[in-house]
Amino acid sequence: METHQEPLTFWQRNKLLFKSFFIGFLILVLLIPTFSIMYLIDDREKRHNEVIHEVSNKWAGAQTITGPFLVIPYVEEHETSDKKIERITKQLILLPDELSVNGKIATQVKHRSIFQVPVYTSNIKLSGKFDSIKVDKLIVPLERLQFEKASVCVGISDFKGIGENLQLSWNKNISNFESGLPRLNWLSSGITSPIVLSKEMMLNGTNDFEINVSLKGSEKLFITPFGNTTKMHLESDWVNPGFDGKYLPDTSLIDSKGFIADWKILHFNRNYPQQFSEINNEDIPSSAFGVNLVQPVNVYSQTMRSAKYAILIIALTFFLYFFLEIFYRRSVHPLQYVLIGFALVIFYTLLLSISEYLPFSKAYLIAAVATISLIGLYTKSIFKKWSIVLLFSFILSLLYLFIYVLIQLQDNALLFGSIGLFILLSIIMYFSRKVSWSPAEKIQEATD
C-alpha cells in the first residue's frame, strides 16, 4: 500500500533559517543589558574614586614638592603714556645648583565601607647649595636686586599633609617657614622663609641649605627637578610602585619588602633655565616626576574588559546550543535561549559584586563556576543526557578561561585574541559542514 507523505509547511521548510535569525536578533538584544552592566561598572568605579577623594580630603591629596628656590625681589621701571614713571615689583627666581632629595615613604591602607585607599607618610630631606652667581649671567641688573628681602620658597600642593613645623637651615642658620608665597604666576601654594643674604654672599660664596619635610599624602608623591643637577633617592614599603611623571628612575629595585629608586636629572633635561622672572605656567608642573601608589589590581577595569567580551561569550554559547539541537534533534524553545542569555549576562553582575570583596581571580572563578553550573543543569533538563551537559560545560569553561587569559595579557590581548577567535571560527566552520541546510531538513521533536 502506497503511503502519501504530506508536504512540509513553510515553517518546517525554513525552521533553521528562522531560528538563525532569531538567535542573531537575540544576541543584539542582549547587548542592551550588557551595556547597562558596563554603566554599572563605571558607576561603581566612580564611587570608588569618590571615596579616594573623600579620604584624600581628610588625610591629604597627591603631593608635589616644588623647589626649594631662591626669590629676590627687584623693581622694574616703565614710562607710562603720560610720561610718568611706573615702578613694578617683580621676583627673580634662582634655582639651586645642586639639589639632593632623600625620602622614605611609609604606607598604610585606609578603609571606607568596602573600599580601600592607600595613603602614606613621608620623611623627605631636601639639601643642596646655591653657587656664587656671575654678574654677566644675571637676567636682571645687579643694582636692582633687593637682597635684604630675599627668601627661600618651597611649593607644597596640599598643606593638610604637613606633619611638623618646617624649618630652613641656611648656611647653618635656622629659620621657620611660613605659609604663603610671593606673587608668582606659576605656583599657587607653598611656604616661605626669609633669609640673610647680601650681594657679597651671592657673588663670592656658596650658600648651603637643608630642609626636612614630614609630609602626608595619597596616590602619588612628585618632585620637580629644580637643581642644575637633581638627585633623588626614594625608599618605601609599597610593593606596587608606578614610576611616573617626566622621568623614570635610573635604577630601581622592587621586591616583597617594597622598592628603592634613584633618579639623576640634569638641567639639560628640562624646559626652563636656572634663573627666570616669568615663565610658562605649564613648563614647571610638566617636569615633575616621582611615584604613584598603584593598587595591585583595579577590579573595575578588569571587570569592564571582561564585559567587553560579553557578545563573544553569548554568541559562541548560542552557536553551540544551535549545533547541539541540530545534531541531537532536540528543539530548544526561544524562551530557553532568552533564559540562557540572561544567565550569561548576570555573570558580569556576579563578577562585579564579588570582586569588590575578593581578589579578581577568585571572583572570576566563583562567578564562572556558578554560571556554568546553572546553565549546565538547565541543559540537562533540555537534552536529558549528561554527556551533552559535560560537553557543553567543558566548552563553556574553555570560553571563560580564554577570556580570563585575554584580560591578563593586556598588551598581547589583541594578538592572542585574534588567533583564538580564528581557531574558534575554524572549529565552527568545520562542524557546520556536517549540517544539512536543505529546506526539507526537519528537526524532529524528541519525546520523553
JOGI-V584552 format. One record per pair of residues at least 4 apart in sequence whose ideal C-beta (glycine too) atoms are under 7 Angstrom apart, sorted by the first residue. I is the first residue (numbers start at 1). J is the second residue. D is the distance in Angstrom with one decimal. If there is no record, write none. Layout:
[[I;J;D] [I;J;D]]
This chain:
[[8;12;4.2] [8;13;4.9] [8;440;6.3] [8;442;6.7] [9;13;7.0] [10;14;6.3] [11;15;6.1] [12;442;5.6] [13;439;4.4] [13;440;6.7] [14;18;5.7] [14;439;6.4] [15;19;6.1] [15;443;6.4] [16;20;6.2] [16;437;6.7] [16;441;6.6] [17;21;6.6] [18;22;6.3] [19;23;6.4] [19;322;7.0] [20;24;6.5] [21;25;6.2] [22;26;6.1] [22;334;5.8] [23;27;6.5] [23;318;4.9] [23;322;6.1] [23;337;6.6] [24;28;6.8] [25;29;6.3] [26;30;6.2] [26;337;5.8] [26;338;6.6] [26;341;6.0] [27;311;6.7] [27;314;5.6] [27;315;5.3] [27;318;6.3] [30;34;6.3] [30;314;5.5] [30;341;4.7] [30;345;6.0] [31;35;6.1] [31;311;6.3] [32;36;6.7] [33;37;6.4] [33;345;4.9] [34;38;6.7] [34;307;6.4] [34;310;4.5] [34;345;5.9] [35;39;6.5] [36;40;6.5] [37;41;6.5] [37;307;5.8] [37;345;6.8] [37;348;4.7] [37;349;6.0] [38;42;6.5] [38;304;6.4] [38;307;5.2] [39;43;6.3] [40;44;6.4] [40;352;6.7] [41;45;6.4] [41;300;5.8] [41;303;5.3] [41;304;5.0] [41;307;6.4] [41;352;5.7] [42;46;6.4] [43;47;6.5] [44;48;6.5] [44;300;6.2] [44;352;6.5] [45;49;6.5] [45;300;3.8] [46;50;6.4] [47;51;6.7] [48;52;6.7] [48;115;5.4] [48;300;6.7] [49;53;6.4] [50;54;6.3] [51;55;6.3] [51;112;4.8] [51;113;6.9] [51;115;4.4] [51;117;6.4] [52;56;6.0] [52;117;5.1] [53;57;6.3] [54;58;6.8] [54;112;6.9] [55;59;5.7] [55;110;5.2] [55;112;5.8] [55;117;4.3] [55;119;7.0] [55;218;6.7] [56;60;6.7] [56;61;4.3] [56;218;4.6] [56;219;7.0] [59;110;6.9] [59;119;5.0] [59;216;6.1] [59;218;5.8] [60;158;4.9] [60;160;4.6] [60;161;3.2] [60;216;4.4] [60;217;4.7] [60;218;6.4] [61;158;4.6] [61;217;6.5] [61;218;6.1] [62;157;7.0] [62;217;6.2] [62;218;6.5] [62;219;4.4] [62;220;4.5] [63;156;6.9] [63;157;5.6] [63;158;5.9] [63;161;5.7] [63;215;5.8] [63;217;3.7] [63;221;5.2] [64;157;4.6] [64;222;4.3] [64;288;5.3] [65;124;7.0] [65;154;6.6] [65;155;6.8] [65;156;6.2] [65;223;5.2] [66;154;6.9] [66;155;3.0] [66;187;5.9] [66;190;6.8] [66;224;4.7] [66;284;6.7] [67;153;5.9] [67;154;4.2] [67;155;5.5] [67;226;5.7] [68;96;6.8] [68;126;6.0] [68;152;5.3] [68;153;6.6] [68;154;4.7] [68;209;6.3] [68;211;6.2] [69;93;5.6] [69;94;6.7] [69;95;5.4] [69;153;5.8] [69;226;5.8] [70;94;4.1] [70;130;6.0] [70;150;6.5] [70;152;5.9] [71;91;5.1] [71;93;6.2] [71;150;6.6] [71;151;5.2] [71;153;5.5] [71;182;5.3] [72;92;4.6] [72;94;6.8] [72;145;5.1] [72;146;6.7] [72;147;6.3] [72;150;4.7] [73;89;5.6] [73;91;5.8] [73;146;4.7] [73;149;4.9] [74;90;6.0] [74;92;5.7] [74;140;5.2] [74;144;4.2] [74;145;5.0] [74;146;6.2] [75;87;5.2] [75;89;5.7] [75;144;5.9] [76;88;5.0] [76;90;5.5] [77;85;5.5] [77;87;5.5] [78;86;4.7] [78;88;6.6] [79;83;6.6] [79;85;6.1] [80;84;4.8] [80;86;5.2] [90;277;5.5] [91;182;5.3] [91;184;6.5] [91;277;6.6] [92;140;5.1] [92;145;6.5] [92;275;6.6] [92;277;5.8] [93;275;6.4] [93;276;5.4] [93;277;6.9] [94;130;6.4] [94;275;5.1] [95;226;4.6] [95;227;6.9] [95;274;4.8] [95;275;6.9] [96;128;4.4] [96;129;6.4] [96;130;5.4] [96;226;6.2] [96;227;5.0] [97;129;6.0] [97;130;6.2] [97;131;4.4] [97;227;6.8] [97;228;4.5] [98;128;4.3] [98;129;5.2] [98;227;5.5] [98;228;6.7] [98;229;5.7] [99;128;4.3] [99;226;5.7] [99;227;2.9] [99;230;4.7] [100;127;5.0] [100;128;5.6] [100;231;5.1] [101;124;6.5] [101;126;5.9] [101;223;5.5] [101;232;4.0] [102;125;4.6] [102;233;5.1] [103;122;5.5] [103;123;6.7] [103;124;4.0] [103;234;5.0] [104;122;6.7] [104;123;5.2] [104;235;5.0] [105;120;5.0] [105;122;4.7] [105;221;6.5] [105;234;6.5] [105;236;3.8] [105;238;6.8] [106;120;6.4] [106;121;5.1] [106;237;6.3] [107;118;5.8] [107;120;4.7] [107;236;6.4] [107;237;5.9] [107;238;4.6] [107;293;6.4] [108;119;6.0] [109;116;5.1] [109;117;6.9] [109;118;5.4] [110;117;4.7] [110;119;5.6] [111;116;5.9] [112;117;6.4] [114;356;5.3] [114;357;6.6] [117;218;6.6] [118;218;6.8] [118;293;4.5] [118;295;6.5] [119;216;7.0] [119;218;4.4] [120;216;7.0] [120;217;5.8] [120;218;7.0] [120;221;7.0] [120;293;6.5] [121;163;6.9] [121;216;5.1] [122;215;5.0] [122;217;7.0] [122;221;6.0] [123;214;5.6] [124;213;4.5] [124;215;6.3] [125;212;5.4] [126;211;4.3] [126;213;6.7] [127;209;6.8] [127;210;4.5] [128;209;6.2] [128;227;5.9] [129;206;5.3] [129;207;6.3] [129;208;4.8] [129;209;7.0] [130;207;4.5] [131;206;5.5] [132;202;6.5] [132;203;5.7] [132;204;5.8] [132;205;5.9] [132;206;6.4] [133;137;6.4] [133;138;6.3] [133;202;5.5] [133;203;6.7] [135;142;5.6] [138;142;6.1] [139;275;5.8] [139;277;6.7] [140;144;5.7] [140;145;6.2] [140;277;6.9] [142;199;6.9] [147;197;4.9] [147;198;5.5] [147;199;5.6] [147;202;6.9] [150;195;5.7] [150;197;4.2] [151;192;5.0] [151;193;6.1] [151;194;4.9] [151;195;6.1] [152;168;5.7] [152;170;6.5] [152;193;5.2] [152;195;5.5] [152;209;6.5] [153;181;5.6] [153;190;5.5] [153;191;6.9] [153;192;4.9] [154;190;5.6] [154;191;5.4] [154;211;6.6] [155;187;4.8] [155;189;6.6] [155;190;3.9] [156;162;6.8] [156;189;6.4] [156;190;5.6] [156;191;6.3] [157;189;6.3] [158;217;6.7] [159;179;6.7] [159;189;6.8] [161;215;4.8] [161;216;4.0] [161;217;4.9] [162;166;6.7] [162;215;6.4] [163;214;3.8] [163;215;6.6] [163;216;5.9] [164;214;4.5] [165;176;6.6] [166;177;4.2] [166;191;6.1] [166;211;6.8] [166;213;6.3] [167;174;5.5] [167;175;6.8] [167;176;5.7] [167;177;6.8] [168;175;5.2] [168;177;6.2] [168;193;4.3] [168;209;6.5] [168;211;5.7] [169;174;5.7] [169;209;6.5] [169;210;4.2] [170;175;6.6] [170;195;4.7] [170;207;6.8] [170;209;5.4] [171;207;5.7] [171;208;5.9] [173;196;6.5] [175;193;4.9] [175;194;6.7] [175;195;6.7] [176;193;6.5] [177;191;4.1] [177;192;6.6] [177;193;4.6] [178;191;6.5] [178;192;5.7] [178;193;7.0] [179;191;5.9] [180;192;6.0] [181;187;6.2] [181;190;4.6] [181;192;5.8] [182;192;6.9] [185;278;6.5] [185;281;6.6] [186;279;5.4] [186;281;5.1] [186;284;5.6] [197;201;5.6] [197;202;6.6] [199;203;6.1] [200;204;5.5] [201;205;5.1] [201;207;6.3] [217;221;5.9] [219;292;6.5] [219;293;6.0] [220;244;6.9] [220;290;6.3] [220;291;6.5] [220;292;4.5] [220;293;6.7] [221;290;5.0] [221;291;5.9] [222;245;5.6] [222;288;4.1] [222;289;6.2] [222;290;3.8] [223;232;5.8] [223;288;6.6] [223;289;6.5] [223;290;5.5] [224;284;5.9] [224;287;5.7] [224;288;5.0] [225;230;3.9] [225;265;3.9] [225;270;5.8] [225;287;6.0] [226;230;6.7] [228;267;4.9] [228;274;5.9] [229;266;5.9] [230;265;4.3] [231;263;6.9] [231;264;5.3] [232;263;4.5] [233;262;5.2] [234;261;5.1] [234;291;6.3] [235;258;6.9] [235;260;5.2] [236;241;6.8] [236;258;5.0] [236;259;5.7] [237;257;6.7] [237;258;4.1] [238;258;5.9] [238;259;6.7] [238;293;5.5] [239;254;6.9] [239;256;6.2] [239;258;6.0] [240;294;4.8] [240;295;6.9] [240;296;5.1] [241;254;6.5] [241;259;4.7] [241;291;4.9] [241;294;6.7] [242;291;6.7] [242;292;3.7] [242;294;3.9] [243;248;5.3] [243;249;5.5] [243;252;6.7] [243;261;6.5] [243;291;5.8] [244;290;6.9] [244;291;7.0] [244;292;5.0] [245;288;5.2] [245;289;3.3] [245;290;5.6] [246;286;6.5] [246;287;5.0] [246;288;6.5] [246;289;4.8] [247;263;6.0] [247;265;5.8] [247;289;4.3] [249;261;4.0] [249;262;5.9] [249;263;5.1] [250;262;5.7] [250;263;6.1] [250;264;5.6] [251;262;5.0] [252;259;6.4] [252;260;6.9] [252;261;4.2] [253;259;6.5] [253;260;4.7] [254;259;4.5] [261;291;7.0] [263;289;6.7] [265;269;5.3] [267;274;6.1] [270;287;4.7] [271;283;5.0] [271;287;6.8] [272;276;6.5] [272;279;5.7] [272;283;4.8] [272;284;6.3] [279;283;5.7] [279;284;6.7] [282;286;5.4] [283;287;6.9] [297;302;6.7] [297;359;6.7] [297;360;5.2] [298;302;6.5] [299;303;5.9] [299;355;4.1] [299;356;6.7] [299;360;5.0] [300;304;6.2] [301;305;6.4] [302;306;6.4] [302;360;5.2] [302;407;5.6] [303;307;6.3] [303;351;5.6] [303;352;5.1] [303;355;6.0] [304;308;6.7] [305;407;5.1] [306;348;6.7] [306;351;6.4] [306;403;6.2] [306;407;5.8] [307;348;4.9] [309;313;6.2] [309;403;4.9] [309;406;7.0] [310;314;6.1] [310;345;6.9] [310;348;6.5] [311;315;5.9] [312;316;6.2] [313;317;6.1] [313;344;5.8] [313;399;5.8] [313;403;6.7] [314;318;6.3] [314;341;6.0] [314;344;5.2] [315;319;6.3] [316;320;6.3] [316;399;5.8] [316;424;6.7] [317;321;6.5] [317;340;6.8] [317;344;6.1] [317;396;6.4] [318;322;6.2] [318;337;6.5] [319;323;6.5] [319;428;6.1] [320;324;6.3] [320;392;6.5] [320;395;6.0] [321;325;6.4] [321;332;5.9] [321;337;7.0] [321;340;6.9] [322;326;6.6] [323;327;6.0] [323;431;6.1] [324;328;5.8] [324;383;6.8] [324;388;6.4] [324;392;6.9] [325;330;5.3] [325;331;6.0] [325;332;4.8] [325;443;6.7] [326;435;5.5] [326;443;6.8] [328;383;6.1] [328;388;6.6] [329;443;5.6] [329;444;4.8] [329;446;6.4] [330;382;6.7] [330;383;5.5] [330;446;5.1] [331;443;5.4] [331;445;5.6] [332;336;5.1] [332;337;6.3] [332;382;6.1] [334;338;6.6] [335;339;6.5] [336;340;6.4] [336;382;6.4] [337;341;6.3] [338;342;6.6] [339;343;6.5] [340;344;6.6] [340;375;5.8] [340;378;6.8] [341;345;6.5] [342;346;6.2] [343;371;6.1] [343;374;5.5] [343;375;5.3] [344;371;6.8] [346;350;6.3] [347;351;6.3] [347;367;5.4] [347;371;4.3] [348;352;6.3] [349;353;6.2] [350;354;6.0] [350;367;4.0] [350;370;6.3] [351;355;5.9] [351;363;5.7] [351;364;6.0] [351;367;4.3] [354;358;5.7] [354;363;3.9] [354;366;5.7] [354;367;6.1] [355;360;5.1] [355;363;3.8] [358;362;4.5] [358;363;4.9] [359;363;6.9] [360;364;6.0] [361;365;6.5] [362;366;6.3] [363;367;6.2] [364;368;6.0] [364;404;5.8] [365;369;6.2] [366;370;6.3] [367;371;6.3] [368;372;6.0] [368;400;4.4] [369;373;6.0] [370;374;6.3] [371;375;6.3] [372;376;5.7] [372;393;5.4] [372;396;5.3] [372;397;5.8] [373;377;6.3] [374;378;6.4] [375;379;6.2] [375;396;6.8] [376;380;6.9] [376;389;5.1] [376;392;6.4] [376;393;4.3] [378;382;6.8] [379;383;5.9] [379;388;6.5] [379;389;5.1] [379;392;5.2] [380;386;6.7] [380;389;4.8] [383;388;4.3] [386;390;6.1] [387;391;6.3] [388;392;6.1] [389;393;6.0] [390;394;6.2] [391;395;6.5] [392;396;6.2] [393;397;6.1] [394;398;6.7] [395;399;6.7] [396;400;6.6] [397;401;6.2] [398;402;6.1] [399;403;6.6] [400;404;6.4] [401;405;6.4] [402;406;6.6] [402;420;5.6] [403;407;6.5] [404;408;6.6] [405;409;6.3] [406;413;4.7] [406;416;6.5] [406;417;5.1] [409;413;4.5] [409;416;5.8] [412;416;5.7] [413;417;5.4] [414;418;6.2] [415;419;6.6] [416;420;6.0] [417;421;6.2] [418;422;6.3] [419;423;6.6] [420;424;6.4] [421;425;6.2] [422;426;6.4] [423;427;6.6] [424;428;6.5] [425;429;6.2] [426;430;6.3] [427;431;6.6] [428;432;6.1] [436;441;4.8] [437;441;7.0]]
